[in-house]
Amino acid sequence: MAHTFAIIRTRFTALHRWEDAPDDVDFLREPHRHEFHVEVKIQQFHNDRDVEYIMAKRAIDTYIRNTFDGRDLGEKSCEMMAENIISLCNKKWGEDRFYEVEVTEDGENGALVIDNE
C-alpha cells in the first residue's frame, strides 16, 4: 500500500548547548550557533493535496519563528525541537496522520522523530 506525504523544508538559526556533553566533545557545553535544517513529512489522505504545501510551510515557519528562530534555546536538542514540531502538526492537521520531523545541525547531524499515532 502506498503512502503519500507533503514534504516541507525550512531552516533557522539559534544557539543551544549540552551541559552534560561527554569530555570528548566538551565544547558543546558552551552556547554555540547552528543553522538548523528542518524537514517535515505530513501524511496525505488523497492525491489532491489535503494538506496544502505552502499553507503548511507558512504554519511551520510561523511556529519556528515564534519558538526557536534567533533565540538561545538552552539545552533544547534536535530531538526536542522535532517533538515540539510534531505537537504543532498534531494540533494543526490532526492526530490521525503519520508525521516525520527531521531536525539537523547545519544540515549534517541531527534527529528524526516519527509519530504514527
C-alpha positions in Angstrom: 0.0 0.0 0.0 1.4 3.4 -1.0 1.6 6.3 1.4 1.7 9.9 0.2 3.3 12.8 2.2 3.6 16.5 1.9 7.2 17.5 2.4 8.1 20.9 4.0 11.7 22.1 4.3 12.8 25.2 6.2 15.7 26.4 8.3 16.5 28.8 11.1 19.4 29.9 13.2 19.7 29.6 17.0 22.1 28.9 19.9 22.0 25.9 22.1 24.3 23.9 24.4 24.6 20.5 26.0 25.7 20.8 29.6 26.2 17.1 30.1 28.3 16.6 26.9 31.0 13.9 27.1 34.6 15.1 27.7 35.5 14.3 24.0 33.1 17.0 22.9 33.2 19.3 26.0 33.0 22.3 23.7 29.3 21.5 23.2 28.7 22.6 26.9 29.1 26.2 25.8 26.4 28.0 23.8 27.1 27.6 20.1 25.2 28.6 16.9 23.8 26.4 14.3 21.7 26.8 11.2 19.1 24.1 12.0 17.5 22.4 8.9 14.0 21.1 9.3 12.1 18.6 7.1 8.5 17.8 8.0 6.6 15.0 6.3 2.8 15.1 6.7 0.7 12.2 5.6 -1.8 13.0 2.8 -5.0 11.0 2.7 -5.6 11.5 -1.1 -3.7 12.7 -4.1 -5.4 16.1 -4.3 -3.2 17.6 -1.5 -5.5 17.7 1.5 -2.6 19.5 3.4 -1.5 22.2 1.0 2.3 22.7 0.9 2.5 26.5 1.0 -0.1 26.8 3.8 1.7 24.1 5.8 5.1 25.8 5.3 3.6 29.1 6.5 2.3 27.5 9.6 5.5 25.7 10.4 7.6 28.8 9.7 5.4 30.9 11.9 5.8 28.4 14.7 9.6 28.2 14.3 9.9 32.0 14.1 7.9 32.4 17.4 9.5 29.5 19.2 13.1 28.9 18.0 14.5 31.3 15.5 17.3 33.6 16.7 17.0 32.5 20.3 19.2 30.9 22.8 17.4 27.6 23.2 19.4 26.5 26.2 19.7 22.7 26.3 17.0 22.1 23.7 18.2 19.3 21.4 17.3 18.5 17.8 15.1 15.6 19.2 13.2 18.0 21.5 12.7 20.5 18.6 11.4 17.8 16.4 9.0 16.6 19.1 7.7 20.2 19.5 7.1 20.5 15.7 5.2 17.1 15.8 3.0 18.6 18.6 2.2 21.5 16.3 1.4 19.1 13.4 -1.0 17.1 15.6 -2.8 20.2 16.7 -2.9 21.7 13.2 -3.7 18.7 11.0 -4.9 16.0 13.4 -3.5 13.1 15.4 -4.8 10.6 12.8 -1.9 11.3 10.4 1.6 9.9 10.2 4.3 12.6 10.7 8.1 12.5 10.4 10.2 15.5 11.5 13.9 15.7 11.0 16.0 18.5 12.6 19.7 18.7 11.8 22.5 20.9 12.8 23.9 22.7 9.8 22.3 20.1 7.5 24.6 17.4 8.8 23.9 15.6 12.1 20.6 15.5 13.9 17.4 13.7 14.8 14.4 12.1 13.1 11.2 11.7 15.1 8.4 9.6 13.7 4.8 9.9 15.0 2.2 7.5 13.7 -0.3 7.6 16.5 
